[in-house]
């Protein structure tokens, strides 16, 4: 058995709420994360419950009326818990329950966060009655941005109570979320708070969390407070604003610029700058020291190659989303090449491992280097041509020397930037045996399956052809009984965009024995629908992952054609109507932009294995008012409680049901 002190040290990091989150006055609360509650630690055992309870109540964050009611009930049953509360964040009014909470914590409460986003019918009666009975040392005010003033009586009552308390509280620090306010009601509110703070004899620090160009009137009024020692401004404050602050002697003497939200610990009497981060590098005692001098040249080269692989960010630069511009995290690699001849020789292949040809000049420069150094072509594994014309002489030179190319990702912006037949032929002859992924547009309609036969290792193919819809449809009919031509036997994932009917008809003549993922265009015309349906029929037994168009008319038999489907993606909302005679037992995931308006339209009873719905066009609401108004939230809760189906939003966050009152649970 561990002593309570040791258990407390173990649990403290897990239960601690960072002050930068507690004091964050942003419109979107940092606690709107829908993550499991840390109170789960208290359920491990009785020892953890005893030790962790004070830690859990050290910082209390209230985001709903049900949470406030639950805390009130706990404090009525266990009044001693109130003495554990040192920081309290209140993101609403939450009715009469707040009176009990504030009175229970009055003796120990030091930091108070109040939100002014009070919408009817939210009540501030408990706050207004009890705020005068506490005496916090620090106050953080959040005033959510809105274009028109709130006029409900509870909002105004809270404003009046705060102004009254600011004159009597012994606060030492306050955070105000105001700057140059374009709306009169926000500017008036800032002036009212400044006027009330002028009566506070203990105020030492004011932090301004908003940016501004000209110094607001309320800040100049704050500068006249006799006890004030400093005003913290954002370090990102614009030069014009800093100039105006420096022009005012009072403001200049008080001004500090910081990103540190824990402003209660600032020392305003010191001019000391923060110490430099990181230890100084001690000079070598032996300047002639050569690393690994006793090892063989082969061993040294292998070790340095491994070091340079990480130093040059080789793996990171293989990501299509990697930025081609140097930054603080990924600086230029040229200095490493200039260290020595040995470093240059070992590092140069890694520099050519991933080529980001984001301009015609860059492509021409690389082509010239490859012409001068024939051995570098085999080092090219990834090419990202961006907007470069891939059929230019420079690109053809690069592709003709990239004998080990594995990945070609080309963003297509019309036929001008698509691959020509000649370019694809060169790519097939040089990299056909090594290419694993190809993302590109084609400015021609393939006339034969022979074009794809050289790509024996191709696993991912994403193509876009510029075939006009007026071009005659030369449908190639195929059936499972006919012999299919060899080619693309390793292909696992196929994505088809644009008017790709001609290319699709060629692909229908290939066996595609390994295909398990099919992504169809966002829109399919009536003249091409039959070919796409025929293609699904040919490979439906093997398909595990399928994406269907926004208009799903014609795809009603998808589940019957694809009995082994694991996940189904809709390019738009879930709109597929189906009438299954038997349950589809393999589908586990649905991907869409949003849910249908009613749960019944999902017909989840016919999908007994469905466990996850991913919404890529929806983000969970972050306030109690928005949550109550969201139909998607109610559907997500019904799916989770009734069927155990998890629903996630575009950020990947799973909806976690909030604490509910007895009335809410019955409803």
LINZIQUI-V566783 format. One record per backbone hydrogen bond with DSSP energy under -1.0 kcal/mol. NH is the residue of the N-H (numbers start at 1). CO is the residue of the C=O. E is the energy in kcal/mol with one decimal. If there is no record, write none. Layout:
nh/co/e
NH/CO/E
NH/CO/E
This chain:
nh/co/e
7/3/-2.1
8/4/-2.5
9/5/-1.7
10/6/-1.8
11/7/-2.4
12/8/-2.0
15/11/-1.9
16/12/-1.5
22/18/-2.2
23/19/-2.6
24/21/-1.2
32/29/-1.6
33/31/-1.5
40/37/-1.4
41/38/-1.8
42/39/-1.4
43/40/-1.4
44/41/-1.2
49/45/-2.0
50/46/-2.4
51/47/-2.3
52/48/-2.9
53/49/-1.4
56/52/-2.8
57/53/-1.8
60/87/-2.7
62/89/-3.1
68/64/-1.8
69/65/-2.5
70/66/-2.3
71/67/-2.5
72/68/-2.5
73/69/-2.1
74/70/-1.9
75/71/-2.6
76/72/-2.1
77/73/-1.7
78/74/-2.5
81/78/-1.9
82/79/-1.4
83/80/-1.1
84/81/-1.8
86/58/-2.1
87/58/-1.9
88/111/-2.5
89/60/-3.0
90/113/-2.6
91/62/-2.2
95/123/-2.5
98/95/-1.2
99/96/-1.5
101/97/-1.8
102/98/-2.6
103/99/-2.3
104/100/-2.0
105/101/-1.5
108/105/-1.0
109/105/-2.4
110/86/-2.6
111/86/-2.1
112/138/-2.4
113/88/-2.8
114/140/-2.6
115/90/-1.3
116/142/-2.9
118/116/-2.0
122/119/-2.7
128/124/-2.8
129/125/-1.5
130/126/-1.7
131/127/-2.4
133/130/-1.8
134/131/-1.2
137/110/-1.9
138/110/-2.2
139/173/-1.8
140/112/-2.6
141/175/-1.9
142/114/-2.7
156/152/-1.7
157/153/-2.2
158/154/-1.9
159/155/-2.0
160/156/-2.3
161/157/-2.2
162/158/-2.5
163/159/-2.4
164/160/-1.9
165/161/-2.5
166/162/-2.6
168/165/-1.4
169/165/-3.2
172/137/-3.0
173/137/-1.8
174/205/-1.5
175/139/-2.3
176/207/-2.6
181/179/-1.1
187/183/-1.9
188/184/-2.8
189/185/-1.5
190/186/-2.2
191/187/-2.1
192/188/-2.4
193/189/-2.2
194/190/-2.2
195/191/-2.4
196/192/-2.1
197/193/-2.6
198/194/-1.2
199/196/-1.6
200/197/-1.7
204/172/-2.2
205/172/-2.6
206/230/-1.6
207/174/-2.8
208/232/-3.2
209/176/-1.7
220/216/-1.2
221/217/-1.7
222/218/-1.8
223/219/-1.6
224/221/-1.1
225/222/-2.0
228/225/-1.0
229/204/-2.8
230/204/-1.8
231/254/-2.6
232/206/-2.9
233/256/-3.5
237/234/-1.7
242/238/-2.1
243/239/-2.4
244/240/-1.9
245/241/-2.1
246/242/-2.6
247/243/-1.3
248/245/-1.2
252/248/-2.9
253/249/-1.8
254/250/-1.2
255/251/-2.3
256/231/-2.1
258/233/-2.2
263/261/-2.5
265/262/-1.5
266/263/-1.0
289/286/-2.0
293/290/-1.3
295/292/-1.1
300/296/-2.4
301/297/-2.5
302/298/-2.2
303/299/-2.3
304/300/-2.8
305/301/-2.4
306/302/-1.7
307/303/-2.2
308/304/-2.9
309/305/-1.9
310/306/-1.2
311/307/-2.3
312/308/-2.3
313/310/-1.3
314/309/-2.0
317/313/-1.9
318/315/-1.1
319/316/-1.4
322/319/-1.9
327/330/-1.7
337/333/-1.3
338/334/-1.2
339/336/-1.2
344/340/-2.2
345/341/-2.4
346/342/-2.3
347/343/-2.7
348/344/-1.8
351/347/-1.6
352/348/-1.5
355/382/-2.7
357/384/-1.5
358/356/-1.5
363/359/-1.9
364/360/-2.3
365/361/-2.3
366/362/-2.3
367/363/-2.4
368/364/-2.1
369/365/-1.9
370/366/-2.3
371/367/-1.8
372/368/-1.4
373/369/-1.9
376/373/-1.3
379/376/-1.6
380/377/-1.2
381/353/-2.1
382/353/-2.5
383/407/-2.2
384/355/-3.1
388/385/-2.3
392/389/-1.8
396/392/-2.3
397/393/-2.2
398/394/-2.1
399/395/-2.9
400/396/-2.2
401/398/-1.1
403/401/-1.9
405/402/-1.2
406/381/-2.5
407/381/-2.0
408/437/-2.0
409/383/-2.4
410/439/-3.4
417/414/-1.4
418/415/-1.4
419/441/-3.4
424/420/-2.3
425/421/-2.1
426/422/-2.0
427/423/-2.5
428/424/-2.4
429/425/-1.9
430/426/-2.0
431/427/-2.5
432/428/-1.0
434/431/-1.1
435/431/-2.7
436/406/-2.4
437/406/-2.3
438/460/-2.3
439/408/-3.2
440/462/-2.3
442/464/-3.4
443/419/-2.3
451/448/-1.2
452/449/-1.3
455/452/-1.1
456/454/-2.1
459/436/-3.0
460/436/-2.2
461/493/-2.5
462/438/-2.9
463/495/-2.5
464/440/-1.0
465/497/-1.0
466/442/-1.6
471/468/-1.8
475/473/-1.3
482/479/-1.3
485/509/-2.6
491/488/-1.1
492/459/-2.7
493/459/-2.7
494/517/-2.3
495/461/-3.0
496/519/-2.6
497/463/-2.3
500/498/-1.9
504/500/-2.7
505/501/-2.2
506/502/-1.4
507/503/-2.3
508/504/-1.8
509/506/-1.4
510/507/-1.6
511/485/-1.3
515/512/-1.4
516/492/-2.6
517/492/-2.2
518/545/-2.4
519/494/-2.8
520/547/-2.3
528/525/-1.2
529/525/-1.1
532/528/-1.7
533/529/-2.5
534/530/-2.3
535/531/-2.0
536/532/-2.2
537/533/-2.2
538/534/-1.8
539/535/-1.5
540/536/-1.7
542/539/-1.2
543/539/-1.3
544/516/-2.9
545/516/-2.3
546/567/-1.7
547/518/-2.1
548/569/-2.7
550/522/-2.4
555/552/-2.4
558/555/-1.7
561/557/-2.4
562/558/-1.9
565/562/-1.4
566/544/-2.9
567/544/-1.9
568/589/-1.9
569/546/-3.1
570/591/-3.1
571/548/-1.6
574/594/-1.4
584/606/-2.7
588/566/-3.1
589/566/-1.7
590/612/-1.9
591/568/-2.8
592/614/-2.5
593/572/-1.5
601/598/-1.1
602/599/-1.9
606/603/-1.7
607/604/-1.8
610/607/-1.7
611/588/-2.4
612/588/-1.5
613/646/-2.8
614/590/-2.8
615/648/-2.8
616/592/-2.7
617/593/-1.1
627/623/-2.5
628/624/-2.2
629/625/-1.1
634/630/-1.1
635/631/-1.9
636/632/-2.5
637/633/-2.4
638/634/-2.1
639/635/-2.5
640/636/-2.2
641/637/-2.9
642/638/-2.4
643/639/-1.9
645/639/-2.0
646/611/-2.6
648/613/-2.3
649/653/-1.8
650/618/-2.8
652/649/-2.0
655/647/-2.3
665/661/-2.2
666/662/-1.9
667/663/-1.9
